[in-house]
C-alpha cells in the first residue's frame, strides 16, 4: 500500500469505490475482498476508496481498525488505498486515533448532516488533521456544503487534499458552485464523484482531474481506457467505452446505486459479497435477474476488451 501521494495521483487511475464483502454471518470476508482488489489491479486500477458503496459510514468504530488493517494487508505496493471518516465530528476523532498509528495519507470525509455551521465544520476538519496528520478528500453532494473560500483555506493549511464532487445537475445546467471550487483550489484537486457517465462532461467541459466509479469494480480495464480517452479529449471513444456499462448504470439509478452494485458483483461471479451492512437491504427478487444479466454482460465486455488489447 502506498504511504504518500501527490495531487497528480487523483488523475493517475480511476478511483474505484467497491462494496465491502462480508460472510453470511456478517464478518469481514478476506477471500471476497481480496478477489475484488485483485480484479481491479489486473484491470489497471491502482486507487481504491472504501466509501459509500462499502457503507463505510456505518462501520462500527470497534471494528474500524481491524477492517482497515485487513484491507491494507491485501493491497499491492502500488495501490493507493483510502479509508473513510465521519460523518459526524465525534466519530472522526475516534477514527483519527486509529489512523494516527497507521500510514494512510488521505481519507474520504463522508458528508456530514445538520446540525452544523461552516465555521464549526472547518474547526472539526482542522482538529481531525491535527490529531492524526491525515489529509481529507472532501465528498460534496449538496450545493454550498462547504464554501469554496473555506476549502481554499483548508487546502492551503494542508488539511484538505482535494474534493470528490457529486452535486447533481441537469445536462447543460450551469454549476456556479463547482466553478467557485475550481477557482479556489484548482481543477487538479477535484474529481467527479458520480461514476463513468457524468465523468464525461465533468472532465471534458469542466476540466476535472479524474473520477470515482462503481462499475469499474466489474470492468476496470474498460473504465481505465475511458479515463485515458477523456484525458485525450476523445468524447467519441469515451462514449463507446461507456456503452457496456449503461445497462447496469440504469439499474443502479432505478434501484439504488449501492445495493445494485453489491449484488452485481456477486452475480458476476467475481466474488460473493454476502449480505449488505445494515441499514441497507438487498434489492428485491423481482429485479435480481436483470441485475445478473447486466453484471454478466459487463464482465463479458471487460474480458473481450482485455483479450483484444492482448492480441
N, C-alpha and C positions, 0 to 999 in steps of 0.2 A: 504494500500500500504506500502511495506517495505521501510524504510528510510536508512538502512545500509546493506551492503553486503560484502562478502569476496570472494577471488578467488575460493573457493570451490563451490560457488553458480553458477559458469559457468558450472559445471558438475551436478548440482542438478536436473535440469529439461531441457527438450528440450526448446530452446529459440524460441517460436512461433513468427512469423512475419506476423501478419494478415493485410489484406487490411483495409482501413478506409471506413466505411459505411456512405453514405450521402443520404439525402432525394431526391425526384425527383427534388426539387427546388435547390439542391446543398448545403443545410445546413447540419450541423453535425446531424447524426441520433442517438439519445440517445438509442432508443429501439433496433436497429440492432447492434450497437457496444456493448451494454450490453449483447445481446444474444450470440455474438461471445465469449466474455470474460467468460460468464457463461459456455458455452460448453467446452472451454479449461480447465477451473477449474474442471469441472466434470470429465474430462478425465485425470486429474492428472498433468496438466501443470501449473506451478507457475511462469514462466518467460515469459514476453511478451514485444516484441520490436515493436514500431511503426516506421518502417524504409522504405526500398524500396518498399515493397508491399503496403504500405499506401501512397506512393508518398510523403513522408514527406518533401523531398527537395523542393517541390512545394507548401507547405503550406504558405500562406501569413503571414508575421510577425504580421500583425494586428489581426489575429485570433489565433495565436500560443498559447498564454496563455489560452484562453478560451477553445480550444480543449484539451489541456493537462489537465486542471482542470476537465473537464467533464470525461475524461478517468480515472484520478486518483480517482474521486468520485465513479466510478464503480468497481474499483479493490478491491479484497478482501485483508484482512490484511496481508496475507502471500504471496501476489503477488509482484514480483519484476517487476516494470514497467519501461521500458527505452524509453525516447523520442529520437529524432534525432536532430542533429545540423549541420549547414552548408548547402550546400557545400562550399560557399565562406567565407573568413575570416570576411568580414563585417557583413554578416548575423549572423555568430557565435557570434559576440559581442552583436548584438541586442538580440539574444536568451539568451546570458549569463545574461543580465539584467533581463530577465523573470525568469530564473532558479535560480538566486540568492535569490529570495523571496519564493522559493518552496523547496521541500525536495527530489528531485530525486538524488540518489547517483552517477549514471553513465548515460551518454548519448552516443549514437552512433554518431561517426563522419562520415557523408556521404562523399564518396570520392570526393576530390577536383580535378578540372581540371586546365590545364595551363591557364595563366602563373603563375608559382611558382618555387621556389627553395627549396631544402631540409632545408637549414638554415632558410629560411623565413617561411616555414611550421612549423618548431619547435618553432619559435617565436610566430606564431599565436596560436598554441595549448597552449603554456605556458600562453599567455595573457588571453585566454578564461578561463583557470583554475584559474588564479589569480583573475579574475573578479567575479567568481561565486562559486568556490570550487568544481564543479562537475568534476569527472574523465571521461575519454573518452575511449570508446570501439572503436578502430580504424578499419574501414572497408577497407580491402585491396583487390582490384580486379585486379591490374596490377603489373607486375614484377617491382621490385625496387622502388615501390611507396614511401615508407619511408625506409631509410636504417635501417638494423637491429640494428646497434650500436646506432642510434638515438632513436629508440624505447626503447632500454635498458636504455638509459639515462632518457627518459621521464617517464618510469616506476619507476625508482629509485627516481625520483623527485616527484612522486605521481600524475603526470599529466595524464598518461595513465594507465588504469585499465587492458586492455587486447586487443586482436586482434580477429576480425572476418575475417577469411582468405578464400578468394574465387578467387584465381588466377587459371584459367583453365589449366589443363594439360591433356595429353593423358594418358590412362591407362598404368601404369608401368613406366611412364616417371619420371626421377629424378627431384627433386624440390629443387635446392640449395638455393633459396630464403627462402622457408619455413624452411629448415634446419638451416639457419642462424638466422631466427627469433626465432626458438625454443631454439637455443643455447644462444640467447641474453636475452630472457625473461622467458623461461621455458614453457613446454607443458601445464602446468596447467593454463596458461594465454591465450591460443589460442583455439578457437572453429572453427569448419568447417562452412563455410558460404553458402553452395550450396543447402542445403536440405538433405533429407534422403539418396538418392543413393550415393553421394560422401562421406557422413559421414562414410560409412563402411570402405573404405580404409584409410580415414583420421584418424579415431580413432584406427583401428586395426594395421595399418602399421606405422603411424606417431605419434601415441600416443596423439592426440589432446583430449582436455578435454570433449568436447560435440559438439553440432551442433545447427544451426538455421534451420528453416524449414517453408514451406508454407502449405504443405499437412497436417501437424499437426493440422491446423485450422479446418479441417473436421474430422480427425482421431487422436485425441490427445492420447487416450489410446493405440492405436497401435504404435504410434510414441514413446510414453513413454516406452513401452515394448521393442521397437527396441533399444532405448538408453540403457536400462538395459542389453539387450543381448550383446551389444558392450562393455559395462563395464566388462562383464564376459568373453569377448573374444569369444563369441559363434557366429561365422560367419554364420553357417547354419541357426540358429534361426533368426538372423537378416535378412537374405535373404528371409526367409519365411514370416516374418512380412512385408517386403518391397513389396511383390508381389501385394497386393491390391492397392498400390499407383502408380504402374508403368504406368497404362493407363493414369491417369491424369498428371503424370510427363512427359510422352511423348508428350501430347498435350501442356503442358507448354513450353517444349523445342521447339516445332514446331511453336506455335502461339504467344508466349510471356508469360513469367512466371507470370508477374504482372497481366496482364489483364485476363488471363485464370483463375487464382486463384480467382480473384474478381468475375467473372461470375459464377465460380463453386460453390462458397458458396451460391450465390443466387439460383442457380439451385438445390442445395441440400435441400433447404427448411429451413436451419438453420437460415438465416437472409436475408432480402432484402438489398443488398449492395448499391443499387441505382447507379447513374452514376459515372463513373471514373472521377477523378480530371484531368483537362487538364494540360499538353499537351498529356496525354494518351487518347486513344479512345478504344471503345469496339471491341472485336473480331467479325468478320463478321458473318452474319446469317448462312452461309453455314457450319460453324463449331460448332454452338451452340448445336445441337442435340448430337454431340459426347461429348462435354463438360458436358452436362447434364447427359448423361449415365455414364460417368466416375465418376462424382461427386456423383451421387446417389448410384452407386455400392460401392464407397469407404465408404460412410456413412453407408450403409448396412453392410459392413465388420466390421466397427467400432462397430456397435450395436451388431453384432454377437459375436465379441470378448468380449465386456463388459458382455454380457449375459453368455458366457462360463466361464468368470472369477468369476461371481457371483454365478454360480451353485455349 
